[in-house]
Amino acid sequence: MRPLLKRSKTIFWIGVLSFLGSVSAMGIVRPVSHPAIGPDSPYGVNGPWKKRLVHYFRDAAIHHAYQLNASALKSLMAQSRKRHQPLLLLDVRQTNGPEGFRQGHIVGARNIPLQSFGPELMELVHASPTSPLWHEPIVVMCYDGDGANLVTVILRLFGFHAWNLRGGIGTWNQNMAGWLHNAPINWPTMTGNVKGLPVISSPKPGPDRLPRSLVRAVSTIFTRLYHPYPLGYGYPWTIDSGTLYAALHSAHAPEVIDLRSTEEFRRGHIAGSINIPFAALGQHLNLIHPKMKVVLVSQTLQTAAQANAILRLLGYHSYVLKMGMAGWQPSTFSWPISHNFPLVQG
């Protein structure tokens, strides 16, 4: 009797584990709640300041993640010239290189390479309250939108009217869209009625600004961008699709958080990923592991890059899937539209 009972128990547990394995393969993952305190911020964004940042995701979602496409930027530039109003264009690409600032940039743009932006941020924040910088739009651009979104978030958190050029300089002029030609193969996605987290009602709108006293600490985020990255990880805090695919089949798989809408998520997503729509991320930080690597996914990387900036400020080990779902499955997900608007060189 005992061997038979033991064998029955073994068969039972094998069946349970097989069922759980099949559920996981289908992408149906029950989110695990972690301590609400989260990690300590290396930039001093703790306590009451941490609570302020939960409002950013909701407000940014209402304003389309503070992004302008190339056509909207062209119209904004024309309006500014007509009204004689200042418009600061910040190009945070490297000065030289095959796709660098000197190879082609929008007329009037100011070049401040991303890793050099820390001192510039301190100077901007400490500018006179009467300076036009505090009242007029600032449009930030880079290669693909990743670094520019980082700068946009930081400027927004200190009170500037910053916007990001969606898709980077390559959407302004296709001759600068070299990053679009490096699309990987199609990795598999999962489909079906997988439940994402509902977009719950946000708390009453409140301040999501950081005090000027934190600018020195926050500015160091730019000096830390060039620390050594593992193979397949890149600057600033990105991971390519091949590396992520391999990592998800390893013993130490990262958490994958899909920031798209529930409808987009159901149409196709990375197996095992958790759906937390961008606007609701601030209310669900307890679902992000405070010590594990976390990979953020959006359609093309734009909103993921903004979320990554906030999570990095809060001390999470977060990364952005390079080129987003459009890089994971290029044949399924569309790229940003690329134009032939004029560039200047030198």
Disulfide bonds with the S-S distance in Angstrom:
none
